[in-house]
């Protein structure tokens, strides 16, 4: 898969997970596991970048004697997720055309 497409899909997956409620890195990774393969070395830079862009907000809370960073989606993050979903409808139409009826039958 093209790296740019994958990056955009990873961003959308993170936003979709956090649209369901606040979470922390390992839990986000587990929630995404069934959909897209994302390791810590990929996930945490995405979370930092999205936080810097204002798409996510964070708070820290102690858990088992350690500070855990919790992420939540912000209004700009919700707007970005909405825009992604609208854009995806257009992509889906193009993919339906490219795949064609013959491919769907396989």
C-alpha positions in Angstrom: 0.0 0.0 0.0 1.2 3.5 -0.8 2.8 5.1 2.3 0.7 8.3 2.0 -2.5 6.4 1.8 -1.5 4.2 4.7 -0.6 7.3 6.8 -4.0 8.9 6.1 -5.8 5.6 7.0 -3.8 5.3 10.2 -4.7 8.8 11.2 -8.4 8.1 10.4 -8.3 4.9 12.5 -6.8 6.7 15.5 -9.4 9.5 15.2 -12.2 6.9 14.9 -11.0 5.0 17.9 -10.8 8.1 20.0 -14.2 9.3 18.8 -15.6 6.4 20.9 -13.9 7.8 24.0 -10.7 8.7 25.7 -7.9 6.0 25.6 -4.2 5.4 26.0 -1.5 4.3 23.6 -1.5 0.5 24.3 -5.3 0.4 24.3 -5.4 2.3 21.0 -2.9 -0.2 19.5 -5.1 -3.1 20.7 -8.3 -1.5 19.3 -6.7 -1.0 15.9 -5.1 -4.4 15.8 -8.0 -6.1 14.0 -8.2 -3.5 11.3 -4.6 -2.3 10.7 -1.2 -3.4 11.9 0.4 -0.6 13.9 3.3 -1.0 16.3 4.4 1.3 19.0 7.2 2.8 16.9 4.5 3.9 14.4 1.6 4.8 16.7 3.4 7.1 19.2 4.8 9.4 16.5 1.3 9.6 15.0 -0.2 10.5 18.4 2.4 13.2 19.0 2.0 14.7 15.6 -1.8 14.7 15.9 -1.5 16.3 19.3 0.7 19.0 17.9 -1.8 19.6 15.2 -4.5 20.1 17.7 -6.5 17.0 16.7 -5.9 15.3 20.0 -5.7 16.5 23.6 -4.0 14.7 26.4 -4.0 14.3 30.1 -1.8 12.2 32.5 -3.0 10.0 35.3 -1.2 7.6 37.6 -1.9 4.0 36.9 -0.1 1.2 38.9 2.5 3.7 40.1 3.3 5.1 36.6 1.9 8.0 34.7 -0.2 7.0 31.8 -1.0 9.5 29.0 -4.6 9.5 27.9 -5.7 10.9 24.5 -9.0 12.3 23.5 -10.3 13.7 20.2 -10.7 17.5 20.0 -13.3 19.4 18.0 -10.8 19.9 15.1 -10.1 16.2 15.3 -13.8 15.5 15.0 -14.0 17.8 12.0 -11.0 16.0 10.4 -12.6 12.6 10.9 -15.9 13.9 9.4 -14.0 15.3 6.4 -12.1 12.0 6.0 -15.4 10.1 6.0 -16.8 12.4 3.3 -13.6 12.1 1.2 -13.8 8.3 1.6 -17.2 8.2 -0.1 -15.6 9.7 -3.2 -12.7 7.2 -3.0 -15.2 4.4 -2.6 -17.0 5.4 -5.8 -13.7 5.4 -7.7 -12.7 2.1 -6.3 -16.1 0.6 -7.2 -15.4 1.7 -10.8 -11.8 0.4 -10.8 -12.7 -2.9 -9.3 -15.7 -3.3 -11.6 -18.5 -5.9 -11.4 -16.3 -8.7 -12.7 -14.0 -8.4 -9.7 -16.8 -8.2 -7.2 -18.1 -11.6 -8.4 -14.8 -13.4 -7.5 
